[in-house]
């Protein structure tokens, strides 16, 4: 299984849930993915 998350515009702590349909007793299973997205560095102000 491959799960991708687009981090554009989503800095700092992130929590995502992936629901999986499977042949288990309940029929669905969920996994939670937690991570930290490092914000992009802001460009330096031009010298005036």
Secondary structure, DSSP 8 states (H G I E B T S, - for coil): -------TT--EEEEEEEEEE-SSSSSEEEEEEEEEE-----------
